[in-house]
Amino acid sequence: MEPRLSGLCTKKKIEKYSTPSKVMFVLPRSATDDINFDGESFHNFFECWMVEQNKYLNELVAANSAQPQLTDDTMHTLIDKVVEHHEYYYREKARCAKKDVLSMFSPPWLSSLEAAFLWIGGWRPSMAFHLLYSKCSMQFQARLNDLIRGQKTCDLGDLSASQLTEFDDLQRRTIREEREITNMMAEHQETMADTSMVELSHVISEMIGQGENEKKELEERIESVLEAKLEGLEKILHRADDLRLRALQGIVNILTTKQAIYFLIAAAELHLRLHEWGKKKDDAKRSKQGNREGESHNS
């Protein structure tokens, strides 16, 4: 099934934004990096990235069906490509955030449903473990009789004791860092009412109706104060995205090749279907509002 897109992603744009081979994940390298994306063009990038994700999902499903005929090396190559696809996303997101970090916190390319469940501009890292354990439970129940007879299923319902220990350790570390970032965000949000902001808002109120020279000086001061707030948001987003990626990479590294295929299929299915469901709800809401406005106008 093809994901529902907004018409922003053409064949030419897919080629432009396709994941380069052997992408190396690097979050902001320096303040002088070339900026290729703004909020609008990142919207295009996201739509094309989703088309590619759907293509990788189809490849993962095909590889899963053909597992007896595929070598571990072949499947591992596909897994690497899928992980690189995610690395590419976070690299481009970081580049765009340098220029327009606010769009990363209120992304217009997401549906209202997706936006309601955002954690600092993306999915909550600990959610990856809930996804993993949900899929484990489903596959365990489906193959319970085989497992009771001692047969190896080689899927996510067949995790070893050592794997479970590794997952527990990784989950604990992820949750601990997730809480640290949450606290960072809370503290940064509170700075919107610090002395500099309160004083500046009072001065602006007092200066309403003053001359153009005074207004220009105040506008420069406003930009200076707000710039510090935006830089803080970018740093927090950087940490959040880095944790998201490390959680994904950590889980895949613990799983066997066949198990990683199952996990990446589940992750892609959830992401694509949630985006699709949210877009449908938004379209239905807009259509309903349009009908009401039309009826009001006619009356």
N, C-alpha and C positions, 0 to 999 in steps of 0.2 A: 504494500500500500504506500502510495506517495504522500508525503506530508503536505498539508494545506499551506500554501505560500501566498503572499500578498501581491504577487506579480512583480516584485522587485528583483527576482532572481532569473536572469536570462542565461542562455547557454554560454554567452560570452563572459558574463559575470562569474559563472561557475568556474570557468577556466582561469579567470583572473584570481579568484579567491581560493582555488583548490589548495589543499595542503601540500606544501613542497616536500619532496622526498628527503628523508632524514632531517626533519626539522629539529633543531636543538632548542629546547625550552629555555628562554632567558627572560625573566621579568626585568623591568626597566634597566637597561645597561648604563645609560647616562642621560643627563638632562639635555644633551645635545643630539640625541637620536632623532632621525628624520621621522616626522609624523605623517603617516599616510592616510589616517582615518579620522573623521569627525563623527558626531552622533549619527548623521544621516547615512554616511557611507558604511558605518559599522552595522547599521540596519541591513544594508545590502549584503555585507559580509556574513551576518548571522543567518539570513535566509539561505544563502548559498551553502553555508556550513551545515545547515540542517538538511539540505538536499544530499550533501555528501554523507552525513551521518546515516541517512536512510539507505544509501547505497552500501555503506559498510555493514549496516544491519542485515541487508539481504545477503551479503557475502558471508557474514557470520552464520546465518541460518543455513545457507548452502553448505558451508564447511562442517557444521554440526551434523547435517544429514549424511554427509559423505565421510564422516570420521574414520570408518574402517579402512577406507582407501587412501586417506591422507596421512602423510608423515607428520611427526611432531614438529619438524622444522618448518613445514609448510604452514601449519596452524600457528606456530609461534611468529612467523613473519606477518601473518594477518593481524594477530594480536598487537604486535609492535606498531603496525600501520594505524590501528584504531586508537591506541594510546597517543601516538604522534599527532593524530587528528585533534585530540583534546589539548595536547601541549600547544599546538598551533593556535587554538582558540584563545587560550589564556595569554599567549604572547601578544596577539593582536589586540586583545581586550586591554592589556596593560599599556600598549602604545596609544590606544585611543583615550584611555583614562588620563593620560598626561595633558591632553588638550581639553577634554570635556568629561571630568570625573562625575559630574552630577547626572549625566545621562546613564551612567553605569548603575546608579542607585534608583533611578526611576526609568528603566529602559522601555521606550515605546515599542520595541520589537517583541515584547512579551505580552501575553494576554493578561487580563485582570486577575484571572484565576492563578496564573503563575506568579504574578507580582505579589499576591496576597501571602504567598508562602516563601518569599525571598528572605534570606539572611545575609545581610551586608553584600548586596549586589549579586547574589547567586544562591545555589543550594547549600543547605547546612551540611558540612562535612560528615557529621555523625550519621546523617541519613543514609550514606553509602553502606553502613553496617546493617541498618534496618532492612535495606534492600537485599543485602546478602543473606541475612538470616531468614527473611521471608521466603526467598527462593529456595534456600536450604530446606526449610520446613515443607514446602510444597513438593519438592522432589523426594524428600525422605518419606513422606506419606504415600506418594505414588509408587515408590519402589520398596515399600516396607517388607513385603513378603520375600523379595530377593535378598534383602539385607539380612533378614532372619535366617535364611538358608545359607548365609555366609558368602553370597555372591557379591562381587565388586561391581558397583554401578558406575563408578568413575565420574559421577556428576556432583552437584553441590550437596546432595543428600548423603554423600559418602566422604565427608571431611574426616581427616585423621585427628587423633588427640593432639599431636604436635601442631597441626594447623590451627585447631581451636585455641590452643595456648597462645600462638602467635597473633591470632585475631583479637584475642582478649587484650593482649598487651598493646597492640596498635590502636584498638578502640579507646582504651584508657588514655593513651597519650594524645590521641586526636581530640577527645572530649575535653581534656585538660587545656589544650591549646585553644580550642574553640571558646572555652569560657574566658580565657585571657583576652582573646580578641573581642569578645562580647563586652567585657569590662572596659577595654580600650575605647570601644565605640560609645559606650554610655558616658564615659568621662569626657570624650570629645564633644558629644552632643550637649553636655552641660556648659561647655565653653561658649555656647551661643548666648548665654546670659552672664558672661564674665564682665569685669569692669570696663574693658575696652568697648564691648558691644553696647552696654547700658549707657555709658558716657556718650558714645557716638550717636546713638539713637536720640538722646536728649538734645545734643547739639544740633542735629539735623532738624528736629522739631522746632527749636528756637530760631533757626536760620531760615525757615520757610518764608519766602517772599523777599529774600535778600538779593543782592546783585549777582551777576553772572560770574564775576571773579571769585566771589566767596563760594558759589556753587561748584565751580570747577575744582577748587582746592578741596572741598569736602568730598567730591566724587573720587578724587585721587586717594583720599584717606579711607574712604569706604572700600575701594578696591584693594588697598593694602591690607586692611583688616580681614576682609573676606578671603583674600588669597591664602592667608595662613590657615584658615578653616578648610579650604579646598585641598591644600597640601596635606593636611592631616587626614582627610578622607581618603586621599590617594594612597597614603601609607597603610592605612587600615585595610583598604581594599586589596592592596598588594599582599598583605599577610593572609587575608581570607582566601584569596584565589590560590595562593601558594599551598595553603593547607588543603583546599579542595583537591588540587592536583595530586599532592602527596598521598592523600587518603586513597584516591583511585589507584595510583601506582602501587601503593603498599599492598592493597588487597589483591591486585592482579599478580604481584610478585610472589605472594604466599600460595596462591592457587596453582594447581597443575594446569597444563595447557588446555585440556578438555574442560576443566572446571572454569577456567578463565573465559572460554568461549560462551559458556552458559551465563556467566555473570555479565559480560559485556552485552549480550543479547537482551537480558532483562533490563539493564541500565538504559540502553538505547530505546527499547520499547516504551519504558516509562516516560522518558524525556519527550519522545516524539508524540505519544498519545496524549500526554498532559497538555502539550502545546496545541495540539489539534482540538481537544475538547474545549480548552480555554478560548481559542479563536472562534469556535462555533457559538459559544455562549455570548461573546462580545458582539458577533455579527447579529445574533438573534435580538440582543438588547437594542442595538442601533436600529434594526429594522422595526422593532416595536415602537421605539421613540419616534421614528420617522412617520409611522402610521398615525400616531397620536397627534403629531404636529400638523399633518395633512388634514386630519379630521377637524382640528381646532381652526385651521385656516379657512376651511370650507364652510364652517359654521359661522 
